[in-house]
């Protein structure tokens, strides 16, 4: 039974690593469009017209998908563990 919790932990670490990488990618792309932006600015992209870019929207959508996957994995883990 010890292997199952270890597997959950590894899945969470892997997802977090992918999320961190994608967040960096989105921020770098946004800063190419408008230098000096913060991560908070990117989370509020609607406040910055310069961020209306198809490539940025694609990468941000990928990030949103990873965050949704992380939430789903955490929900399933709680279901499985009964907490």
matplotlib code that plots the C-alpha trace (Angstrom):
import matplotlib.pyplot as plt

x = [0.0, 2.9, 3.5, 0.1, 0.8, 4.2, 2.7, 0.3, 3.2, 5.2, 2.2, 1.8, 5.5, 5.4, 2.4, 3.9, 7.1, 5.1, 3.1, 6.2, 7.7, 4.6, 4.2, 7.8, 7.0, 3.8, 5.6, 8.5, 6.2, 4.1, 7.3, 8.3, 5.0, 5.2, 8.5, 8.3, 5.1, 4.8, 3.2, 0.2, -0.1, -0.2, -2.9, -4.9, -4.1, -7.4, -5.9, -3.1, -4.1, -0.7, -1.3, -4.1, -1.9, -2.8, 0.5, 0.2, -3.5, -2.4, 0.3, -2.0, -4.6, -2.0, -1.3, -5.0, -5.2, -2.3, -3.9, -7.2, -5.4, -3.7, -7.0, -8.5, -5.6, -5.9, -9.6, -9.2, -6.5, -8.8, -11.6, -9.3, -7.9, -11.3, -10.4]
y = [0.0, 2.4, 2.5, 4.2, 7.3, 7.5, 7.4, 10.2, 12.3, 11.7, 12.6, 15.9, 16.7, 16.0, 18.2, 21.0, 20.8, 21.2, 24.0, 25.9, 25.5, 26.6, 29.6, 30.7, 30.2, 32.3, 35.1, 35.2, 35.4, 38.2, 40.1, 40.0, 41.6, 44.2, 44.3, 44.7, 42.7, 40.8, 37.4, 39.2, 41.3, 38.2, 36.7, 39.8, 39.9, 41.6, 44.8, 44.9, 45.2, 44.2, 40.7, 40.1, 37.6, 34.2, 32.6, 33.9, 32.8, 29.3, 29.0, 30.4, 27.8, 25.1, 26.4, 26.5, 22.8, 21.8, 23.6, 21.8, 18.5, 19.3, 20.1, 16.8, 14.7, 16.3, 15.7, 12.1, 11.6, 13.0, 10.7, 7.7, 8.4, 9.1, 12.6]
z = [0.0, 0.5, -3.3, -4.0, -1.8, -3.4, -6.8, -5.9, -4.6, -7.8, -10.0, -8.0, -8.3, -12.0, -12.6, -10.4, -12.5, -15.7, -14.3, -13.1, -16.6, -18.3, -16.0, -16.9, -20.6, -20.4, -18.4, -20.8, -23.8, -22.2, -21.4, -25.0, -25.9, -23.0, -21.1, -17.3, -16.7, -13.5, -13.0, -11.5, -14.6, -16.8, -14.6, -15.3, -19.0, -19.8, -18.3, -20.9, -24.6, -25.7, -24.4, -26.9, -28.8, -30.2, -29.2, -25.6, -25.4, -26.6, -24.0, -21.3, -22.3, -21.9, -18.4, -17.6, -18.7, -16.5, -13.5, -14.2, -14.3, -11.0, -9.4, -10.8, -9.5, -6.0, -5.9, -7.0, -4.4, -1.6, -2.9, -2.9, 0.6, 2.0, 3.3]

ax = plt.figure().add_subplot(projection="3d")
ax.plot(x, y, z, "-o")
ax.set_aspect("equal")
plt.show()
